[in-house]
Amino acid sequence: MFVAAYWWKVHPGKEDQFRAAWRRGTRLIREKYGSLGSRLHYEDLGQGDGRFVGVAEWPDRATWQTAFDAKMVYDDPGTRRAFTDAIADTADEPLLLMEVTDDLLDRADGEAE
């Protein structure tokens, strides 16, 4: 398994918009590119400043690389627009790219909402 982590700072007041678009976009990326899904976290950097961190799982690096090279474009321009409109800052490259060596994370049955 392969993991890619990304980060985004979101415009104040657009957190719900960002999270909804992230959920929809993640589902579309899973369907189109074969990701295993992702988790979204919030990192509080203090003084009301923070960022969202997404950690996406992929079956292997090659599957992720194909999606990354295609810029993970999916056929839902409204979702992409809502996602990018909410973002105040992000990096052009993933925060981390990692191979999973041991996985003891309990998995819930079914799809998380």
C-alpha positions as CSV (number, residue, x, y, z in Angstrom):
1,M,0.0,0.0,0.0
2,F,1.1,3.6,-0.7
3,V,0.1,6.8,1.1
4,A,0.2,10.4,-0.1
5,A,-0.4,13.3,2.3
6,Y,-1.5,16.8,1.2
7,W,-2.3,20.0,3.1
8,W,-4.6,23.0,2.5
9,K,-5.3,26.2,4.4
10,V,-8.9,27.2,3.9
11,H,-10.5,30.7,3.7
12,P,-12.3,31.5,7.0
13,G,-16.0,30.6,6.8
14,K,-15.4,28.1,3.9
15,E,-14.5,25.1,6.0
16,D,-17.8,23.3,5.4
17,Q,-17.7,24.0,1.7
18,F,-14.1,22.6,1.6
19,R,-15.0,19.5,3.5
20,A,-18.0,18.7,1.4
21,A,-16.1,19.2,-1.9
22,W,-13.2,17.2,-0.5
23,R,-15.5,14.2,0.3
24,R,-17.1,14.4,-3.1
25,G,-13.8,14.7,-4.9
26,T,-12.3,11.9,-2.9
27,R,-15.1,9.6,-3.9
28,L,-14.7,10.6,-7.6
29,I,-10.9,10.0,-7.5
30,R,-11.5,6.6,-6.0
31,E,-13.9,5.7,-8.8
32,K,-11.8,7.1,-11.6
33,Y,-8.3,6.4,-10.5
34,G,-8.5,3.5,-8.1
35,S,-7.5,5.1,-4.8
36,L,-8.5,3.3,-1.6
37,G,-9.9,6.5,-0.2
38,S,-8.6,9.1,2.2
39,R,-8.9,10.7,5.6
40,L,-9.2,14.4,6.3
41,H,-7.6,15.8,9.4
42,Y,-7.4,19.3,10.9
43,E,-4.0,20.4,12.3
44,D,-4.3,23.4,14.7
45,L,-1.2,25.5,14.3
46,G,-2.3,27.9,17.1
47,Q,-3.7,31.4,17.2
48,G,-6.6,30.4,15.0
49,D,-4.3,29.3,12.3
50,G,-4.5,25.8,11.0
51,R,-4.6,23.6,8.0
52,F,-6.4,20.5,6.7
53,V,-4.3,17.5,6.0
54,G,-5.6,14.7,3.7
55,V,-4.0,11.3,3.8
56,A,-4.9,9.2,0.8
57,E,-4.2,5.5,0.5
58,W,-3.4,3.8,-2.9
59,P,-2.9,0.2,-3.8
60,D,0.7,1.1,-5.0
61,R,2.9,4.0,-6.1
62,A,2.3,3.4,-9.8
63,T,-1.5,3.8,-9.4
64,W,-1.0,7.0,-7.4
65,Q,1.6,8.3,-10.0
66,T,-0.9,7.8,-12.9
67,A,-3.5,9.8,-11.0
68,F,-1.1,12.5,-10.0
69,D,0.2,12.9,-13.5
70,A,-3.4,13.3,-14.7
71,K,-3.8,16.0,-12.0
72,M,-6.6,13.8,-10.6
73,V,-9.1,15.5,-12.9
74,Y,-12.6,14.1,-12.6
75,D,-15.9,14.9,-14.4
76,D,-17.5,17.2,-11.9
77,P,-16.5,20.8,-12.5
78,G,-18.8,22.1,-9.7
79,T,-17.0,20.0,-7.1
80,R,-13.6,21.1,-8.3
81,R,-14.7,24.7,-8.4
82,A,-16.1,24.5,-4.8
83,F,-12.9,22.8,-3.6
84,T,-10.5,25.4,-5.2
85,D,-12.7,28.3,-4.2
86,A,-12.3,27.4,-0.5
87,I,-8.5,27.1,-0.6
88,A,-6.4,30.0,0.6
89,D,-3.0,28.2,0.4
90,T,-1.6,24.8,-0.5
91,A,1.6,23.2,-1.8
92,D,2.1,22.1,-5.4
93,E,3.6,18.8,-4.3
94,P,2.4,16.3,-1.7
95,L,3.5,16.8,1.9
96,L,4.5,13.1,2.2
97,L,4.8,10.1,0.0
98,M,5.2,6.8,1.9
99,E,5.1,3.1,1.4
100,V,3.1,1.3,4.2
101,T,5.3,-1.3,5.9
102,D,2.9,-2.4,8.8
103,D,-0.8,-1.6,9.2
104,L,-2.5,-2.1,12.5
105,L,-5.3,0.4,11.9
106,D,-8.8,-1.0,12.6
107,R,-11.0,-0.5,9.6
108,A,-14.7,0.3,10.0
109,D,-17.2,-1.8,8.0
110,G,-18.7,0.1,5.0
111,E,-17.9,3.5,3.7
112,A,-17.3,6.4,6.2
113,E,-19.4,9.5,5.8
